[in-house]
Every structure is written in structure tokens, then in C-alpha cells.
Amino acid sequence: MSQNENTTLPPKTCSIEKLVTMESDVKKVLAGEKTATRRNGRYADPGEIMTLEGRQFVVERVYSQSLGELTDDDARREGYPTVEEYKQSILSYHPGMPWLPQMRVWVHEFRPLED
């Protein structure tokens, strides 16, 4: 990743307040079990602050990735032990959505601001 990757990002399609909204995901972030989230659009810029239940998290990296590139390490950052468990969870939230290896998503990686 280059230093100027931030300048090549397209405009955000949604706001950071909608980055992590499901209660189960919020709990995982607060417990330190989830340090990344994937979305169809770009919800945050690097350096932007997300607040969940009064705690602040800073977005460190934002980049595009295809679903076929996901590794078990990526799934663990999402709060799941394996890619397959992450995939089943996503498909349960979005009935009828196909899981296409070539489909691209935006990865938002974050950490607690207190660190």
C-alpha cells in the first residue's frame, strides 16, 4: 500500500455512523473480537472516528478486496473463526444475495482510540 492510497479513494457512499450497526457486531467490536468490517460501499476515510456506546475507534485502513481473496485471518478480524462461518453469517443477513468470489467489497480496519 502506498502513502497516497488515501488520495485515490472514491467518494464515500455512506456515513461512518452506519459502518457497524448490528448489535452482535457492536458487541464484538467493544469486546475487541472485531477489528474490521466489509461493506458494499465506502463508509469511512482513514483517520475518521467511529463511536460505539461512548467508546471511540479510529479507522486505520480502507481498501477494496474481492470476496474470493478473503482468508481465515480476514474472517477473524471480522469476528468469525473461518471464512465459511463469516460467509454463512453474511448470507443470513442478506437472503438471496449471491456470494461471488469476484464481487468487490470495501474493507474498513479500525482499532480502539485508547490504544
C-alpha positions, 0 to 999 in steps of 0.5 A: 500500500502506498502513502497516497492510497488515501488520495485515490479513494472514491467518494464515500457512499455512506456515513461512518455512523452506519459502518457497524450497526448490528448489535452482535457486531457492536458487541464484538467490536467493544469486546475487541473480537472485531477489528474490521468490517466489509461493506458494499460501499465506502463508509469511512476515510482513514483517520475518521472516528467511529463511536460505539456506546461512548467508546471511540475507534479510529479507522486505520485502513480502507481498501477494496478486496474481492470476496474470493481473496478473503482468508481465515485471518480476514474472517477473524478480524471480522469476528468469525473463526473461518471464512465459511462461518463469516460467509454463512453469517453474511448470507443470513443477513442478506437472503438471496444475495449471491456470494461471488468470489469476484464481487468487490467489497470495501474493507474498513480496519479500525482499532480502539482510540485508547490504544 
